[in-house]
Amino acid sequence: MRLSQKALGIQPSSTLAITSRAKELKSQGEDLVSFGAGEPDFSTPDHIVQAARAAMERGETRYTPVSGIKKLRAAVAAELAAEPNQVVISCGAKHALYNAFQVLLDPGDEVLIPKPYWVSYPEQVALAGGKSVFVDCREDLRSDAAAWERAVTPKTRGLVLNSPSNPSGVVYSREQLAAIAEVAQRHDLFIISDEIYQALTYDGLEALSLVKLFPQLRERTVVINGVSKKYAMTGWRIGWAVAPPEIAKAMGSLQSQSTSNPTSFAQWGALAALEGSQDPVEQMRLEFEVRRDLICRLTDGISALSYIKPQGAFYLFVDISPLLGKNYGQTVIEDADTFAALLLDRAKVATVPGGGFGMPNHLRLSYATSREQIQKGLSRIGEFVVQLEG
Ligand SMILES: Cc1ncc(COP(=O)(O)O)c(C=O)c1O
């Protein structure tokens, strides 16, 4: 049977591919260290699980309104001083992003995406018929306003911001955001602000939502967020968009013809997450910060590797340029793909190569894993690197 051009063009998520390969090797009994995961290794806090269980038991097992239960939409809206009719609850932030691109793009419309970028943005833009235009970053992995400006063409419709960033952990300052926002305003572009890692910042830094920082951007901004990373709820599949009402309405209509509402009792769990104690979030954040410091210190001990210190999320984006062109036996390390494949095969360490994030000289290490695993993994990487020749 013939597949559509659209289906043939889709690249499966490289991050999910490596995570599932790592899980498979582990299940075969391999002593594997995985830095692949894009999810917290903590369990969902108990009060959230209890709330979902209680919802199920009291019969919250039917369709809900397509855009989500009233209370959850209200709680999400309240966080951004928005109205509930601006909120669409979806099956994860990924789904919310998908809906947004579908309702905002016509074929040929261009979207600016800063490098390094999360793997799904270009694929989702393409699925909506749009074209991704990548904005180069400086050495500090941030893109300045001049670079954004250079990328604008008459076809540009919008831009994507992701701070704190996956894969770099970079957090944009208020001034940097203001400069990018100014470009968006001058060219009348929509902004998709993916704030899924907002709760995970370090060094006393706070990542404020774009529309809270600059209320004048509300009319052009779709804020994306959800419970996956903040509350260790990746499997629950609850995320949302907060958008101008007409955009939210269109996203709701699209959702009404695709998934309908996200799972009813998962929404009640998400409500408990937002309304309940935030202590577990702080505990997880503190542990991530300790791990961030640990993984940075251990990477400092491997002279061929360098990085920009992440200030948010749970990833270290490592530059492996000095290793390119070196040999392991007969294999030449041409890019991070080759290096990651060798690391997995020979050193039993799973990482994600940077090609999918637009930077093939980099490797993403997720530190959403225990301190012991971080120690073990980095010592394996160090031992492997010294075996390279040339
Ligand atoms: C930058 C970014 N946005 C969105 C998502 C999607 O999160 P969710 O699990 O809510 O779909 C992820 C997940 O890895 C992410 O890294």
The ligand as an ORCA input file, in Angstrom:
! r2SCAN-3c Opt
* xyz 0 1
  C      11.117     21.535     24.696
  C      10.016     20.550     24.887
  N       8.775     20.922     24.608
  C       7.740     20.081     24.749
  C       7.936     18.789     25.191
  C       6.744     17.882     25.278
  O       6.357     17.586     26.558
  P       5.066     16.692     26.835
  O       5.549     15.459     27.523
  O       4.178     17.510     27.726
  O       4.421     16.399     25.540
  C       9.229     18.347     25.487
  C       9.454     16.952     25.908
  O      10.527     16.422     25.826
  C      10.285     19.255     25.344
  O      11.540     18.893     25.638
*
